[in-house]
Amino acid sequence: MPPQSPTSGRKRRFLGYGALNVLLTNLVLQLLLLVLHTGLATLLSQLLNVGLGFVLYGKKVFRVERLQKRAALRYGLLALLLWWANWAGITGLAGWGLQRNLAALALVPLLAAVSYSAQKWVVFRAPVLE
């Protein structure tokens, strides 16, 4: 049996750990949307997502041995971008008549694809050897 590459199964791990993170984050988001403004609800749920995500994705999905401050900064910037996209997307879809809760759920696949790509190519990318 040939040795497995460190990237083998990465997408499956991302989906598995991502499902856990999304489930917890969206459960919190759904509850917060019942009582808070969209901006604050998405911000609070995004903070949970960031805390769980950086460790889960860095250690379990991309198998980074040691999480670096630079990766944390990039992950934080990505989280801000995703929070803004989530807020804007929910607000935009709600403006077209979709309930905010359904709008939040509808955005999950798009935001997940953007998140995976950015983490793979920007946040947890392998260092370039010269």
ABEGO torsion letter per residue (X at the ends): XBBBBAABGAAAAAAAAAAAAAAAAAAAAAAAAAABBAAAAAAAAAAAAAAAAAAAAAAAAAGBABBBAAAAAAAAAAAAAAAAAAAAAAAAAAAAGBBAAAAAAAAAAAAAAAAAAAAAAAAABBBBBX
